[in-house]
């Protein structure tokens, strides 16, 4: 089925690869492989230390550059942090916010909300990650996702929603090889859309892409598009091998065509 949005595939490299040389090779290989796939938006999110060197390879080509985090203050005495204007100045146009691996290290819902705010204010795309740690039989996990979304978006003006992406990433599916069924992913997509629609109105749904992330491979990508009806993927492990990542991007391209 053709998607209503241009599909979006984001590679979250996390804390990989181990050297700048390897990062430049991975970026170049990925960039070459996806260059002609015009019906899909593709992003690589390398570690922040590699961003400016990678941006020099970007030169307006297809593969956009993402960051894995941002700090919500503008400038100042915040040792270790990187602000949105810095990321923008090296060519970053997407920022992942609220990844479960950041939340697990202490990032709060309040931090996430401020980060989403700063990314959208500066005109970049905010990729808001939400997802439960485990699933229970009586549906409490739905409440977890609902409260993560509501708290992250509570101060966001409707006018900025065109730059918002929501990535449903159940924590138990990340890096484990276990995933929800395509049916469960579809149900969650509808649930997320209902929350957005309740907050901002039905007409805004056309502007917010909903991705799935957690052990995505070329083998499960087709059913997640077909039955899950997601608008794309946030890919971790499989984004570290250009050919594997490209296989997923090619699948997305066929749904955007
Ligand atoms: P994974 O990671 O694809 O390795 O499961 C996804 C993510 O954490 O974004």
py3Dmol code that shows the C-alpha trace and the ligand (Angstrom):
import py3Dmol

protein = """\
ATOM      1  CA  UNK A   1       0.000   0.000   0.000  1.00  0.00           C
ATOM      2  CA  UNK A   2       1.279   3.466  -0.866  1.00  0.00           C
ATOM      3  CA  UNK A   3       1.994   5.604   2.183  1.00  0.00           C
ATOM      4  CA  UNK A   4       0.246   8.914   2.798  1.00  0.00           C
ATOM      5  CA  UNK A   5       3.600  10.468   3.814  1.00  0.00           C
ATOM      6  CA  UNK A   6       7.000  10.194   2.200  1.00  0.00           C
ATOM      7  CA  UNK A   7       8.541   7.335   4.190  1.00  0.00           C
ATOM      8  CA  UNK A   8      11.359   8.299   6.535  1.00  0.00           C
ATOM      9  CA  UNK A   9      14.233   6.007   7.516  1.00  0.00           C
ATOM     10  CA  UNK A  10      16.624   7.150  10.234  1.00  0.00           C
ATOM     11  CA  UNK A  11      19.817   5.313  11.127  1.00  0.00           C
ATOM     12  CA  UNK A  12      20.697   5.800  14.782  1.00  0.00           C
ATOM     13  CA  UNK A  13      24.361   4.841  14.992  1.00  0.00           C
ATOM     14  CA  UNK A  14      24.370   5.221  18.799  1.00  0.00           C
ATOM     15  CA  UNK A  15      27.963   5.096  20.143  1.00  0.00           C
ATOM     16  CA  UNK A  16      29.371   3.555  16.931  1.00  0.00           C
ATOM     17  CA  UNK A  17      31.640   3.167  14.997  1.00  0.00           C
ATOM     18  CA  UNK A  18      34.841   3.499  17.009  1.00  0.00           C
ATOM     19  CA  UNK A  19      36.855   5.857  14.782  1.00  0.00           C
ATOM     20  CA  UNK A  20      36.289   8.888  12.572  1.00  0.00           C
ATOM     21  CA  UNK A  21      37.706   6.979   9.579  1.00  0.00           C
ATOM     22  CA  UNK A  22      35.142   4.222  10.033  1.00  0.00           C
ATOM     23  CA  UNK A  23      32.360   6.790  10.453  1.00  0.00           C
ATOM     24  CA  UNK A  24      33.291   8.591   7.239  1.00  0.00           C
ATOM     25  CA  UNK A  25      33.358   5.268   5.367  1.00  0.00           C
ATOM     26  CA  UNK A  26      29.955   4.253   6.719  1.00  0.00           C
ATOM     27  CA  UNK A  27      28.451   7.623   5.816  1.00  0.00           C
ATOM     28  CA  UNK A  28      29.947   7.648   2.304  1.00  0.00           C
ATOM     29  CA  UNK A  29      28.888   4.068   1.589  1.00  0.00           C
ATOM     30  CA  UNK A  30      25.358   4.753   2.823  1.00  0.00           C
ATOM     31  CA  UNK A  31      25.175   8.029   0.925  1.00  0.00           C
ATOM     32  CA  UNK A  32      26.180   6.368  -2.350  1.00  0.00           C
ATOM     33  CA  UNK A  33      23.779   3.485  -1.882  1.00  0.00           C
ATOM     34  CA  UNK A  34      20.708   5.644  -1.211  1.00  0.00           C
ATOM     35  CA  UNK A  35      21.522   8.471  -3.654  1.00  0.00           C
ATOM     36  CA  UNK A  36      18.960   7.529  -6.296  1.00  0.00           C
ATOM     37  CA  UNK A  37      16.114   6.510  -3.998  1.00  0.00           C
ATOM     38  CA  UNK A  38      13.966   9.572  -4.460  1.00  0.00           C
ATOM     39  CA  UNK A  39      10.710   8.436  -2.822  1.00  0.00           C
ATOM     40  CA  UNK A  40      12.075   8.172   0.699  1.00  0.00           C
ATOM     41  CA  UNK A  41      13.709  10.567   3.187  1.00  0.00           C
ATOM     42  CA  UNK A  42      16.870   9.118   4.709  1.00  0.00           C
ATOM     43  CA  UNK A  43      18.837  10.311   7.744  1.00  0.00           C
ATOM     44  CA  UNK A  44      22.031   9.152   9.440  1.00  0.00           C
ATOM     45  CA  UNK A  45      22.513  10.103  13.099  1.00  0.00           C
ATOM     46  CA  UNK A  46      26.199   9.586  13.981  1.00  0.00           C
ATOM     47  CA  UNK A  47      27.851  10.384  17.325  1.00  0.00           C
ATOM     48  CA  UNK A  48      28.120  14.146  17.783  1.00  0.00           C
ATOM     49  CA  UNK A  49      31.926  14.189  17.605  1.00  0.00           C
ATOM     50  CA  UNK A  50      31.834  13.032  13.958  1.00  0.00           C
ATOM     51  CA  UNK A  51      29.130  15.429  12.775  1.00  0.00           C
ATOM     52  CA  UNK A  52      31.169  18.275  11.362  1.00  0.00           C
ATOM     53  CA  UNK A  53      33.509  16.014   9.378  1.00  0.00           C
ATOM     54  CA  UNK A  54      30.508  14.110   8.058  1.00  0.00           C
ATOM     55  CA  UNK A  55      28.767  17.348   7.140  1.00  0.00           C
ATOM     56  CA  UNK A  56      31.651  18.112   4.779  1.00  0.00           C
ATOM     57  CA  UNK A  57      30.816  14.928   2.864  1.00  0.00           C
ATOM     58  CA  UNK A  58      27.117  15.753   2.781  1.00  0.00           C
ATOM     59  CA  UNK A  59      27.298  18.603   0.256  1.00  0.00           C
ATOM     60  CA  UNK A  60      23.568  18.852  -0.280  1.00  0.00           C
ATOM     61  CA  UNK A  61      23.195  15.185  -1.161  1.00  0.00           C
ATOM     62  CA  UNK A  62      20.362  12.840  -0.318  1.00  0.00           C
ATOM     63  CA  UNK A  63      21.391  11.513   3.083  1.00  0.00           C
ATOM     64  CA  UNK A  64      20.433  14.073   5.748  1.00  0.00           C
ATOM     65  CA  UNK A  65      22.325  14.446   9.013  1.00  0.00           C
ATOM     66  CA  UNK A  66      20.767  13.831  12.401  1.00  0.00           C
ATOM     67  CA  UNK A  67      21.938  14.202  15.983  1.00  0.00           C
ATOM     68  CA  UNK A  68      21.141  11.718  18.743  1.00  0.00           C
ATOM     69  CA  UNK A  69      20.476  14.361  21.385  1.00  0.00           C
ATOM     70  CA  UNK A  70      20.594  18.101  22.047  1.00  0.00           C
ATOM     71  CA  UNK A  71      20.737  20.239  25.160  1.00  0.00           C
ATOM     72  CA  UNK A  72      17.849  22.616  25.707  1.00  0.00           C
ATOM     73  CA  UNK A  73      19.859  25.693  26.736  1.00  0.00           C
ATOM     74  CA  UNK A  74      21.261  28.013  24.075  1.00  0.00           C
ATOM     75  CA  UNK A  75      24.855  28.626  25.212  1.00  0.00           C
ATOM     76  CA  UNK A  76      26.706  28.872  28.503  1.00  0.00           C
ATOM     77  CA  UNK A  77      28.204  27.003  31.405  1.00  0.00           C
ATOM     78  CA  UNK A  78      26.845  23.510  30.634  1.00  0.00           C
ATOM     79  CA  UNK A  79      29.908  21.288  30.555  1.00  0.00           C
ATOM     80  CA  UNK A  80      29.631  18.370  28.170  1.00  0.00           C
ATOM     81  CA  UNK A  81      26.492  19.585  26.415  1.00  0.00           C
ATOM     82  CA  UNK A  82      25.813  20.579  22.794  1.00  0.00           C
ATOM     83  CA  UNK A  83      23.176  23.150  21.815  1.00  0.00           C
ATOM     84  CA  UNK A  84      20.812  23.375  18.871  1.00  0.00           C
ATOM     85  CA  UNK A  85      22.557  26.316  17.182  1.00  0.00           C
ATOM     86  CA  UNK A  86      25.806  24.309  17.214  1.00  0.00           C
ATOM     87  CA  UNK A  87      24.125  21.313  15.627  1.00  0.00           C
ATOM     88  CA  UNK A  88      22.475  23.488  13.003  1.00  0.00           C
ATOM     89  CA  UNK A  89      25.753  25.188  12.176  1.00  0.00           C
ATOM     90  CA  UNK A  90      27.299  21.852  11.186  1.00  0.00           C
ATOM     91  CA  UNK A  91      24.348  20.828   9.030  1.00  0.00           C
ATOM     92  CA  UNK A  92      22.124  18.842  11.375  1.00  0.00           C
ATOM     93  CA  UNK A  93      18.470  18.911  10.312  1.00  0.00           C
ATOM     94  CA  UNK A  94      16.992  16.077  12.440  1.00  0.00           C
ATOM     95  CA  UNK A  95      17.395  15.491  16.181  1.00  0.00           C
ATOM     96  CA  UNK A  96      16.415  12.334  18.052  1.00  0.00           C
ATOM     97  CA  UNK A  97      14.891  13.243  21.417  1.00  0.00           C
ATOM     98  CA  UNK A  98      13.904  11.055  24.344  1.00  0.00           C
ATOM     99  CA  UNK A  99      15.535   7.837  23.175  1.00  0.00           C
ATOM    100  CA  UNK A 100      15.014   5.155  25.825  1.00  0.00           C
ATOM    101  CA  UNK A 101      18.774   4.811  26.268  1.00  0.00           C
ATOM    102  CA  UNK A 102      18.867   8.517  27.249  1.00  0.00           C
ATOM    103  CA  UNK A 103      15.810   8.165  29.474  1.00  0.00           C
ATOM    104  CA  UNK A 104      17.448   5.147  31.158  1.00  0.00           C
ATOM    105  CA  UNK A 105      20.431   7.351  32.018  1.00  0.00           C
ATOM    106  CA  UNK A 106      18.262   9.918  33.740  1.00  0.00           C
ATOM    107  CA  UNK A 107      16.637  12.091  31.076  1.00  0.00           C
ATOM    108  CA  UNK A 108      13.259  13.161  32.451  1.00  0.00           C
ATOM    109  CA  UNK A 109       9.965  13.903  30.711  1.00  0.00           C
ATOM    110  CA  UNK A 110      10.595  17.569  31.498  1.00  0.00           C
ATOM    111  CA  UNK A 111      14.011  17.427  29.769  1.00  0.00           C
ATOM    112  CA  UNK A 112      12.427  15.702  26.775  1.00  0.00           C
ATOM    113  CA  UNK A 113       9.728  18.374  26.489  1.00  0.00           C
ATOM    114  CA  UNK A 114      12.292  21.181  26.591  1.00  0.00           C
ATOM    115  CA  UNK A 115      14.450  19.450  23.985  1.00  0.00           C
ATOM    116  CA  UNK A 116      11.532  18.913  21.598  1.00  0.00           C
ATOM    117  CA  UNK A 117      10.695  22.592  22.070  1.00  0.00           C
ATOM    118  CA  UNK A 118      14.184  23.831  21.234  1.00  0.00           C
ATOM    119  CA  UNK A 119      14.527  21.598  18.159  1.00  0.00           C
ATOM    120  CA  UNK A 120      11.202  22.736  16.701  1.00  0.00           C
ATOM    121  CA  UNK A 121      11.858  26.375  17.550  1.00  0.00           C
ATOM    122  CA  UNK A 122      15.103  26.249  15.580  1.00  0.00           C
ATOM    123  CA  UNK A 123      13.355  24.760  12.556  1.00  0.00           C
ATOM    124  CA  UNK A 124      14.856  21.260  12.682  1.00  0.00           C
ATOM    125  CA  UNK A 125      12.876  18.015  12.760  1.00  0.00           C
ATOM    126  CA  UNK A 126      12.351  16.541  16.234  1.00  0.00           C
ATOM    127  CA  UNK A 127      12.151  12.746  16.346  1.00  0.00           C
ATOM    128  CA  UNK A 128      10.369  12.098  19.626  1.00  0.00           C
ATOM    129  CA  UNK A 129      10.953   8.548  20.908  1.00  0.00           C
ATOM    130  CA  UNK A 130       8.306   6.937  23.079  1.00  0.00           C
ATOM    131  CA  UNK A 131       7.712   3.373  24.193  1.00  0.00           C
ATOM    132  CA  UNK A 132       6.971   1.119  27.111  1.00  0.00           C
ATOM    133  CA  UNK A 133       9.562  -0.985  28.956  1.00  0.00           C
ATOM    134  CA  UNK A 134       7.332  -4.030  28.968  1.00  0.00           C
ATOM    135  CA  UNK A 135       3.848  -5.052  27.886  1.00  0.00           C
ATOM    136  CA  UNK A 136       1.208  -6.081  30.390  1.00  0.00           C
ATOM    137  CA  UNK A 137      -2.025  -7.906  29.724  1.00  0.00           C
ATOM    138  CA  UNK A 138      -4.289  -5.076  30.894  1.00  0.00           C
ATOM    139  CA  UNK A 139      -2.950  -2.386  28.580  1.00  0.00           C
ATOM    140  CA  UNK A 140      -1.093  -0.187  31.052  1.00  0.00           C
ATOM    141  CA  UNK A 141       1.671   0.209  28.498  1.00  0.00           C
ATOM    142  CA  UNK A 142      -0.710   2.376  26.490  1.00  0.00           C
ATOM    143  CA  UNK A 143      -0.838   4.814  29.399  1.00  0.00           C
ATOM    144  CA  UNK A 144       2.968   4.993  29.426  1.00  0.00           C
ATOM    145  CA  UNK A 145       3.086   5.979  25.771  1.00  0.00           C
ATOM    146  CA  UNK A 146       0.212   8.428  26.195  1.00  0.00           C
ATOM    147  CA  UNK A 147       1.832  10.235  29.086  1.00  0.00           C
ATOM    148  CA  UNK A 148       5.218  10.402  27.324  1.00  0.00           C
ATOM    149  CA  UNK A 149       3.608  12.026  24.283  1.00  0.00           C
ATOM    150  CA  UNK A 150       1.376  14.385  26.232  1.00  0.00           C
ATOM    151  CA  UNK A 151       4.184  15.650  28.426  1.00  0.00           C
ATOM    152  CA  UNK A 152       6.598  16.088  25.497  1.00  0.00           C
ATOM    153  CA  UNK A 153       4.088  18.056  23.423  1.00  0.00           C
ATOM    154  CA  UNK A 154       2.330  20.105  26.057  1.00  0.00           C
ATOM    155  CA  UNK A 155       3.971  23.409  25.112  1.00  0.00           C
ATOM    156  CA  UNK A 156       4.349  22.804  21.387  1.00  0.00           C
ATOM    157  CA  UNK A 157       2.349  25.129  19.141  1.00  0.00           C
ATOM    158  CA  UNK A 158       0.291  23.481  16.440  1.00  0.00           C
ATOM    159  CA  UNK A 159       2.152  25.502  13.808  1.00  0.00           C
ATOM    160  CA  UNK A 160       5.341  23.492  14.495  1.00  0.00           C
ATOM    161  CA  UNK A 161       3.854  20.028  14.035  1.00  0.00           C
ATOM    162  CA  UNK A 162       5.046  19.694  10.456  1.00  0.00           C
ATOM    163  CA  UNK A 163       8.531  19.131  11.888  1.00  0.00           C
ATOM    164  CA  UNK A 164       7.473  16.553  14.441  1.00  0.00           C
ATOM    165  CA  UNK A 165       8.079  12.829  14.001  1.00  0.00           C
ATOM    166  CA  UNK A 166       7.006  10.336  16.654  1.00  0.00           C
ATOM    167  CA  UNK A 167       8.987   7.092  16.855  1.00  0.00           C
ATOM    168  CA  UNK A 168       7.331   4.252  18.720  1.00  0.00           C
ATOM    169  CA  UNK A 169      10.163   2.224  20.181  1.00  0.00           C
ATOM    170  CA  UNK A 170       9.155  -0.384  22.752  1.00  0.00           C
ATOM    171  CA  UNK A 171      12.215  -0.700  24.992  1.00  0.00           C
ATOM    172  CA  UNK A 172      11.954  -4.487  25.047  1.00  0.00           C
ATOM    173  CA  UNK A 173      12.342  -4.599  21.267  1.00  0.00           C
ATOM    174  CA  UNK A 174      15.491  -2.473  21.046  1.00  0.00           C
ATOM    175  CA  UNK A 175      18.561  -4.500  20.161  1.00  0.00           C
ATOM    176  CA  UNK A 176      16.876  -7.743  21.201  1.00  0.00           C
ATOM    177  CA  UNK A 177      15.720  -9.263  17.912  1.00  0.00           C
ATOM    178  CA  UNK A 178      12.200  -9.448  19.408  1.00  0.00           C
ATOM    179  CA  UNK A 179       9.489  -7.183  18.012  1.00  0.00           C
ATOM    180  CA  UNK A 180       5.779  -6.570  18.419  1.00  0.00           C
ATOM    181  CA  UNK A 181       3.642  -8.079  15.662  1.00  0.00           C
ATOM    182  CA  UNK A 182       2.804  -5.894  12.690  1.00  0.00           C
ATOM    183  CA  UNK A 183      -0.764  -5.877  14.017  1.00  0.00           C
ATOM    184  CA  UNK A 184       0.390  -4.561  17.415  1.00  0.00           C
ATOM    185  CA  UNK A 185       2.462  -1.879  15.696  1.00  0.00           C
ATOM    186  CA  UNK A 186      -0.562  -0.820  13.676  1.00  0.00           C
ATOM    187  CA  UNK A 187      -2.678  -0.623  16.809  1.00  0.00           C
ATOM    188  CA  UNK A 188      -0.039   1.562  18.465  1.00  0.00           C
ATOM    189  CA  UNK A 189       0.179   3.798  15.408  1.00  0.00           C
ATOM    190  CA  UNK A 190      -3.588   4.389  15.582  1.00  0.00           C
ATOM    191  CA  UNK A 191      -3.339   5.022  19.316  1.00  0.00           C
ATOM    192  CA  UNK A 192      -0.552   7.595  18.816  1.00  0.00           C
ATOM    193  CA  UNK A 193      -2.553   9.284  16.067  1.00  0.00           C
ATOM    194  CA  UNK A 194      -5.559   9.469  18.372  1.00  0.00           C
ATOM    195  CA  UNK A 195      -3.460  11.216  21.030  1.00  0.00           C
ATOM    196  CA  UNK A 196      -2.121  13.729  18.491  1.00  0.00           C
ATOM    197  CA  UNK A 197      -5.586  14.265  17.100  1.00  0.00           C
ATOM    198  CA  UNK A 198      -7.058  14.824  20.591  1.00  0.00           C
ATOM    199  CA  UNK A 199      -4.307  17.334  21.368  1.00  0.00           C
ATOM    200  CA  UNK A 200      -4.181  19.261  18.106  1.00  0.00           C
ATOM    201  CA  UNK A 201      -7.129  18.236  15.916  1.00  0.00           C
ATOM    202  CA  UNK A 202      -7.571  15.600  13.233  1.00  0.00           C
ATOM    203  CA  UNK A 203      -6.247  17.825  10.464  1.00  0.00           C
ATOM    204  CA  UNK A 204      -2.767  17.736  12.021  1.00  0.00           C
ATOM    205  CA  UNK A 205      -2.396  13.978  11.508  1.00  0.00           C
ATOM    206  CA  UNK A 206      -1.356  14.517   7.928  1.00  0.00           C
ATOM    207  CA  UNK A 207       1.684  16.425   9.197  1.00  0.00           C
ATOM    208  CA  UNK A 208       3.072  14.043  11.835  1.00  0.00           C
ATOM    209  CA  UNK A 209       4.920  10.933  10.706  1.00  0.00           C
ATOM    210  CA  UNK A 210       4.815   7.909  13.011  1.00  0.00           C
ATOM    211  CA  UNK A 211       7.816   5.579  12.840  1.00  0.00           C
ATOM    212  CA  UNK A 212       8.532   2.241  14.415  1.00  0.00           C
ATOM    213  CA  UNK A 213      11.916   1.335  15.941  1.00  0.00           C
ATOM    214  CA  UNK A 214      13.293  -1.780  17.631  1.00  0.00           C
ATOM    215  CA  UNK A 215      15.057  -4.669  15.857  1.00  0.00           C
ATOM    216  CA  UNK A 216      13.995  -3.525  12.383  1.00  0.00           C
ATOM    217  CA  UNK A 217      15.541  -5.595   9.584  1.00  0.00           C
ATOM    218  CA  UNK A 218      14.909  -6.028   5.874  1.00  0.00           C
ATOM    219  CA  UNK A 219      12.958  -9.157   6.834  1.00  0.00           C
ATOM    220  CA  UNK A 220      10.330  -7.512   9.037  1.00  0.00           C
ATOM    221  CA  UNK A 221      10.243  -4.112   7.280  1.00  0.00           C
ATOM    222  CA  UNK A 222       7.739  -5.182   4.619  1.00  0.00           C
ATOM    223  CA  UNK A 223       5.066  -6.383   7.038  1.00  0.00           C
ATOM    224  CA  UNK A 224       5.601  -3.360   9.286  1.00  0.00           C
ATOM    225  CA  UNK A 225       4.864  -1.153   6.273  1.00  0.00           C
ATOM    226  CA  UNK A 226       2.037  -3.315   4.883  1.00  0.00           C
ATOM    227  CA  UNK A 227       0.157  -4.282   7.995  1.00  0.00           C
ATOM    228  CA  UNK A 228       1.716  -1.909  10.523  1.00  0.00           C
ATOM    229  CA  UNK A 229       1.163   1.049   8.164  1.00  0.00           C
ATOM    230  CA  UNK A 230       4.070   2.916   9.718  1.00  0.00           C
ATOM    231  CA  UNK A 231       5.578   5.939   7.972  1.00  0.00           C
ATOM    232  CA  UNK A 232       9.129   4.646   8.355  1.00  0.00           C
ATOM    233  CA  UNK A 233      11.679   3.323  10.800  1.00  0.00           C
ATOM    234  CA  UNK A 234      14.259   4.307  13.356  1.00  0.00           C
ATOM    235  CA  UNK A 235      16.978   1.737  12.797  1.00  0.00           C
ATOM    236  CA  UNK A 236      19.794   1.008  15.245  1.00  0.00           C
ATOM    237  CA  UNK A 237      21.972  -2.057  14.707  1.00  0.00           C
ATOM    238  CA  UNK A 238      21.103  -2.520  11.038  1.00  0.00           C
ATOM    239  CA  UNK A 239      22.190   1.061  10.241  1.00  0.00           C
ATOM    240  CA  UNK A 240      25.824   0.180  11.005  1.00  0.00           C
ATOM    241  CA  UNK A 241      26.119  -1.863   7.818  1.00  0.00           C
ATOM    242  CA  UNK A 242      25.474   0.278   4.755  1.00  0.00           C
ATOM    243  CA  UNK A 243      24.140  -2.609   2.659  1.00  0.00           C
ATOM    244  CA  UNK A 244      21.705  -3.816   5.319  1.00  0.00           C
ATOM    245  CA  UNK A 245      20.473  -0.286   5.975  1.00  0.00           C
ATOM    246  CA  UNK A 246      20.083   0.308   2.244  1.00  0.00           C
ATOM    247  CA  UNK A 247      17.943  -2.812   1.882  1.00  0.00           C
ATOM    248  CA  UNK A 248      15.523  -1.282   4.397  1.00  0.00           C
ATOM    249  CA  UNK A 249      15.641   2.089   2.621  1.00  0.00           C
ATOM    250  CA  UNK A 250      14.876   0.362  -0.702  1.00  0.00           C
ATOM    251  CA  UNK A 251      11.802  -1.286   0.802  1.00  0.00           C
ATOM    252  CA  UNK A 252      10.633   2.122   2.070  1.00  0.00           C
ATOM    253  CA  UNK A 253      11.265   3.609  -1.371  1.00  0.00           C
ATOM    254  CA  UNK A 254       8.820   1.150  -2.934  1.00  0.00           C
ATOM    255  CA  UNK A 255       6.117   2.288  -0.490  1.00  0.00           C
ATOM    256  CA  UNK A 256       6.774   5.938  -1.256  1.00  0.00           C
ATOM    257  CA  UNK A 257       6.726   5.451  -5.018  1.00  0.00           C
TER     258      UNK A 257
END
"""
ligand_1 = """\
9
LIG
P 17.817 -1.491 17.129
O 17.750 -0.033 17.799
O 17.398 -1.325 15.680
O 19.269 -1.898 17.244
O 16.899 -2.364 17.884
C 16.725 0.858 17.508
C 16.898 2.131 18.290
O 17.298 2.088 19.446
O 16.618 3.232 17.772
"""
view = py3Dmol.view(width=600, height=400)
view.addModel(protein, "pdb")
view.setStyle({"model": 0}, {"cartoon": {"style": "trace"}})
view.addModel(ligand_1, "xyz")
view.setStyle({"model": 1}, {"stick": {}})
view.zoomTo()
view.show()
